[in-house]
Amino acid sequence: MNKDRHIKKESLLKALEQSLGVVTVACKKADVPRSTYYKWLKDDEAFAIEVRDIENVALDFAESQLHKQIADNSTAATIFYLKTKGKKRGYIERQEITGADGMPTNFQIEIIDKTEDTD
């Protein structure tokens, strides 16, 4: 890898870290086209690993903010957390389809494949 490209990658990684992984912001700050970012992400495994690490840091930050909101008694944050992390304990929304009388409706779904055979 040439030295200029290495410097650009390092600059972009630093910008990604500062923007908490927001690609557009980081690319503008590092003066690297988004297409180049995605090419490096696809072709350079070491770069891709560093990007994933930055994404995990950003996710950790977001989770810490969610926990702060829960601690501040935010009902919405608490419900969101339970719906996403508490599914195994029954905190999940489901929809029930009923008839006009409120009783469950028995129905069948038929899938019709309308693709034509081109043999």
Residue frames relative to the residue before (quaternion, step in Angstrom):
aa qw qx qy qz dx dy dz
M 1.0000 0.0000 0.0000 0.0000 0.00 0.00 0.00
N 0.4171 -0.7080 0.4969 0.2791 3.54 -0.88 0.85
K 0.6755 -0.5469 0.3369 0.3620 3.53 -1.26 0.61
D 0.6419 0.5322 -0.3280 0.4439 3.61 0.97 -0.84
R 0.6576 0.5021 -0.3132 0.4662 3.57 0.95 -0.88
H 0.6292 0.5342 -0.3285 0.4592 3.58 1.00 -0.83
I 0.6527 0.5063 -0.3063 0.4731 3.59 0.94 -0.88
K 0.6470 0.5154 -0.3153 0.4651 3.61 0.98 -0.86
K 0.6497 0.5092 -0.3218 0.4638 3.59 0.96 -0.83
E 0.6552 0.5034 -0.3108 0.4698 3.57 0.93 -0.87
S 0.6361 0.5227 -0.3183 0.4699 3.57 1.01 -0.82
L 0.6676 0.4954 -0.2970 0.4697 3.57 0.95 -0.88
L 0.6418 0.5168 -0.3278 0.4621 3.60 0.95 -0.79
K 0.6423 0.5093 -0.3206 0.4746 3.58 0.99 -0.80
A 0.6583 0.5013 -0.3011 0.4740 3.58 0.98 -0.86
L 0.6204 0.5327 -0.3360 0.4673 3.61 1.06 -0.72
E 0.6387 0.5238 -0.3176 0.4657 3.55 1.00 -0.84
Q 0.6863 0.4908 -0.2799 0.4580 3.58 0.91 -0.93
S 0.7280 0.4045 -0.2322 0.5024 3.59 1.11 -0.67
L 0.4267 -0.7171 0.4348 0.3386 3.57 1.34 0.15
G 0.7566 -0.4377 0.1971 0.4439 3.53 0.97 0.95
V 0.4537 0.6647 -0.4771 0.3531 3.61 1.21 0.20
V 0.3840 -0.7909 0.4349 0.1948 3.54 -0.23 1.37
T 0.6676 0.5115 -0.3195 0.4365 3.61 0.78 -0.96
V 0.6630 0.4994 -0.3020 0.4689 3.58 0.89 -0.94
A 0.6777 0.4973 -0.2952 0.4541 3.59 0.87 -0.95
C 0.6561 0.5121 -0.3193 0.4531 3.59 0.92 -0.86
K 0.6466 0.5058 -0.3247 0.4698 3.59 0.96 -0.79
K 0.6722 0.5049 -0.2996 0.4510 3.56 0.91 -0.93
A 0.7377 0.3976 -0.2158 0.5011 3.61 1.00 -0.82
D 0.3520 -0.7555 0.4729 0.2857 3.58 1.34 -0.13
V 0.4544 0.6242 -0.4750 0.4223 3.53 0.89 1.11
P 0.4516 -0.6868 0.4869 0.2954 3.61 -0.77 0.92
R 0.5845 -0.5868 0.4288 0.3609 3.58 -1.10 0.71
S 0.6189 0.5503 -0.3519 0.4363 3.59 1.00 -0.74
T 0.6344 0.5173 -0.3248 0.4738 3.59 1.06 -0.72
Y 0.6075 0.5520 -0.3431 0.4567 3.57 1.01 -0.84
Y 0.7120 0.4554 -0.2682 0.4622 3.59 0.79 -0.99
K 0.5984 0.5377 -0.3583 0.4737 3.60 1.13 -0.57
W 0.6608 0.4896 -0.3048 0.4803 3.58 0.90 -0.92
L 0.6320 0.5430 -0.3310 0.4429 3.57 0.96 -0.85
K 0.6953 0.4709 -0.2588 0.4773 3.58 1.01 -0.85
D 0.7942 0.3829 -0.1617 0.4433 3.58 0.86 -1.00
D 0.7558 0.3480 -0.1812 0.5241 3.61 1.14 -0.51
E 0.3177 -0.7933 0.4913 0.1687 3.57 -0.18 1.30
A 0.6411 0.5200 -0.3346 0.4545 3.62 0.95 -0.80
F 0.6321 0.5140 -0.3196 0.4839 3.60 1.02 -0.81
A 0.6575 0.5216 -0.3064 0.4492 3.59 0.90 -0.94
I 0.6345 0.5236 -0.3263 0.4656 3.59 1.02 -0.78
E 0.6646 0.4953 -0.3082 0.4669 3.58 0.93 -0.85
V 0.6229 0.5256 -0.3358 0.4722 3.59 1.05 -0.75
R 0.6507 0.5061 -0.3200 0.4670 3.62 0.92 -0.85
D 0.6233 0.5328 -0.3405 0.4601 3.59 1.02 -0.74
I 0.6490 0.5022 -0.3082 0.4812 3.58 0.99 -0.84
E 0.6318 0.5259 -0.3317 0.4629 3.60 0.98 -0.80
N 0.6555 0.5055 -0.3133 0.4655 3.59 1.02 -0.76
V 0.6113 0.5302 -0.3447 0.4759 3.59 1.06 -0.69
A 0.6535 0.5075 -0.3093 0.4688 3.58 0.96 -0.88
L 0.6483 0.5063 -0.3137 0.4743 3.58 1.00 -0.80
D 0.6249 0.5289 -0.3322 0.4684 3.59 1.00 -0.79
F 0.6411 0.5234 -0.3188 0.4619 3.57 0.98 -0.85
A 0.6628 0.5028 -0.3050 0.4635 3.59 0.90 -0.94
E 0.6498 0.5078 -0.3192 0.4669 3.58 0.97 -0.81
S 0.6403 0.5134 -0.3366 0.4617 3.59 0.99 -0.75
Q 0.6302 0.5196 -0.3317 0.4722 3.60 1.07 -0.70
L 0.6254 0.5305 -0.3301 0.4674 3.58 1.04 -0.78
H 0.6601 0.5019 -0.3071 0.4669 3.59 0.93 -0.87
K 0.6154 0.5290 -0.3473 0.4700 3.60 1.06 -0.67
Q 0.6573 0.5034 -0.3137 0.4649 3.58 0.95 -0.84
I 0.6234 0.5216 -0.3380 0.4744 3.59 1.03 -0.75
A 0.6578 0.5114 -0.3008 0.4640 3.58 0.96 -0.89
D 0.6804 0.4556 -0.2740 0.5044 3.58 1.19 -0.57
N 0.5341 -0.6798 0.3586 0.3522 3.57 1.30 0.43
S 0.2893 0.7437 -0.5453 0.2566 3.59 0.97 0.80
T 0.3827 -0.7381 0.5135 0.2122 3.55 -0.54 1.21
A 0.6516 0.5265 -0.3191 0.4432 3.59 0.90 -0.91
A 0.6638 0.4967 -0.3084 0.4664 3.60 0.92 -0.86
T 0.6432 0.5218 -0.3182 0.4612 3.58 1.00 -0.82
I 0.6591 0.4969 -0.3068 0.4738 3.58 0.92 -0.90
F 0.6385 0.5270 -0.3287 0.4545 3.59 0.92 -0.89
Y 0.6586 0.5142 -0.3085 0.4546 3.57 0.87 -0.95
L 0.6905 0.4792 -0.2901 0.4575 3.57 0.84 -0.94
K 0.6506 0.5158 -0.3236 0.4538 3.61 1.01 -0.75
T 0.7444 0.4000 -0.2285 0.4834 3.58 1.03 -0.70
K 0.7891 0.3043 -0.1610 0.5087 3.60 0.95 -0.76
G 0.7312 0.4522 -0.2334 0.4542 3.59 1.19 -0.44
K 0.2588 0.8081 -0.4977 0.1796 3.59 1.22 0.38
K 0.6621 0.5208 -0.3141 0.4378 3.59 0.93 -0.86
R 0.6954 0.4374 -0.2666 0.5040 3.58 1.23 -0.40
G 0.6675 -0.5476 0.2859 0.4157 3.55 1.25 0.29
Y 0.5341 0.6155 -0.4186 0.4008 3.59 1.23 0.06
I 0.4159 0.6678 -0.4953 0.3684 3.51 0.30 1.31
E 0.3376 -0.7247 0.5591 0.2197 3.56 -1.05 0.70
R 0.0250 -0.7708 0.6366 0.0025 3.51 -1.04 0.84
Q 0.3213 -0.7290 0.5669 0.2097 3.52 -1.15 0.54
E 0.1800 -0.7669 0.6094 0.0894 3.50 -1.02 0.85
I 0.2454 -0.7613 0.5842 0.1374 3.55 -0.88 0.94
T 0.0023 0.8072 -0.5885 0.0454 3.54 -0.68 1.12
G 0.5310 -0.5988 0.4921 0.3426 3.51 -1.33 0.30
A 0.7607 -0.3744 0.2722 0.4550 3.56 -1.32 -0.07
D 0.7004 0.4620 -0.2717 0.4714 3.58 1.09 -0.66
G 0.5762 -0.6149 0.3658 0.3951 3.58 1.28 0.06
M 0.5487 0.6076 -0.3934 0.4184 3.55 1.28 -0.07
P 0.5835 -0.5802 0.4212 0.3815 3.60 -1.06 0.65
T 0.3198 -0.7394 0.5668 0.1723 3.52 -1.06 0.79
N 0.2623 -0.7409 0.5963 0.1635 3.53 -0.92 0.94
F 0.1640 0.7803 -0.5893 0.1304 3.54 -0.72 0.97
Q 0.3042 -0.7239 0.5877 0.1948 3.49 -1.29 0.38
I 0.2664 -0.7267 0.6086 0.1748 3.51 -1.17 0.61
E 0.1285 -0.7849 0.6039 0.0529 3.53 -0.80 1.03
I 0.1994 -0.7746 0.5923 0.0968 3.56 -0.79 1.04
I 0.1116 -0.7957 0.5948 0.0225 3.54 -0.67 1.14
D 0.2609 -0.7640 0.5751 0.1323 3.54 -0.70 1.11
K 0.1152 -0.8289 0.5465 0.0301 3.57 -0.45 1.21
T 0.4135 0.6810 -0.5004 0.3388 3.57 1.18 0.33
E 0.3940 -0.7287 0.5156 0.2190 3.52 -0.99 0.84
D 0.4335 -0.6479 0.5550 0.2902 3.52 -1.12 0.69
T 0.1662 -0.8022 0.5685 0.0754 3.57 -0.86 0.94
D 0.2352 0.8014 -0.5176 0.1860 3.58 1.04 0.74
